Structure formats: structure tokens, C-alpha cells
Amino acid sequence: MTLWIDADACPKPIREIVLRASKRRQIPLIMVANHSLGLPPAPLLRQIVVPGGADEADHYIIEHSVPGDLVVTADIPLADGLVRREVTAINPRGQIYDKGSIGERLAVRNLMDELRGAGLAGRSGPAPFSERDKQAFANALDRLLSQSGQ
């Protein structure tokens, strides 16, 4: 198993939780972003800097992750691609994407995109990241790692 983070928009507290889990459980961690994250060296940590541009990090993760890996992302189209390839994906708020939920999430995301494009919906993003979100993520990550035998 390898842990992956779609790091461009991942909250720093989530990156820190995953880094600690990687160290504690001795699991490789790869953070993919279109800019350097200025991370300190760590034995199991790799940072991949992809060229700037839409979805470059997503394409890299899709191409290099394999079933059995775990990817942290808030990007629903990326999560859809991962689930189709049988790669586990979880968002920074602790929600696990799976075959039963990804279709609906993708449909809602696409509908909201269309509504915003037509000026029929506001442009507000998700609610601010909270301590409750951080704890939900930590709990879900721990469950997923325990289930995988890590």
C-alpha cells in the first residue's frame, strides 16, 4: 500500500495527519502538487511536483496509483477515476468514496457546475474546514488503514 495526497488543495492539518500515519505504520506517502510544498525530508515521503495546469496532479495520481493504495482528495472527478480503478479514495472531511456513492456525488457536482455556469447558483465553496472535519478524517483514515492490515 502507498498513501497518496492530492496536495494542491489539501488542508495542512490533513497532510500532517497522513504524514504521522505514514511514519507510525511505515507506509510510503506520495504528495502530488503543481508546486513545492516545502516539506522536510522524511524516509517514506516523496513529493512529486507536476507541471502547472488543470488536472495534472490528478492525471499523475490516476496513472501511478494501484488497487490497494489509498488516495486523499477532495476532487470528485479524480475520486471517480480512482474508484473505477479500484483504488480507495477519501476526502479531507473523512468521507470515503466508493462504487455506491461516487456516481451520485459526481452527478451532484456536475449539476452544480452547470447551475453555476448558468448563473443559477452561487459561487460559494464548501464550508470552512473545522476541527470536527479533522477528527472525522483521522477516524476514517485509521479505520481504512486497520481494515487493510496496515
Secondary structure, DSSP 8 states (H G I E B T S, - for coil): --EEEETTS--HHHHHHHHHHHHHHT--EEEEESS-------TTEEEEE--SSTTHHHHHHHHH--TT-EEE---HHHHHHHHHTT-EEE-TTS-EE-TTTHHHHHHHHHHHHHHHHTT-S----S----HHHHHHHHHHHHHHHHHTT-
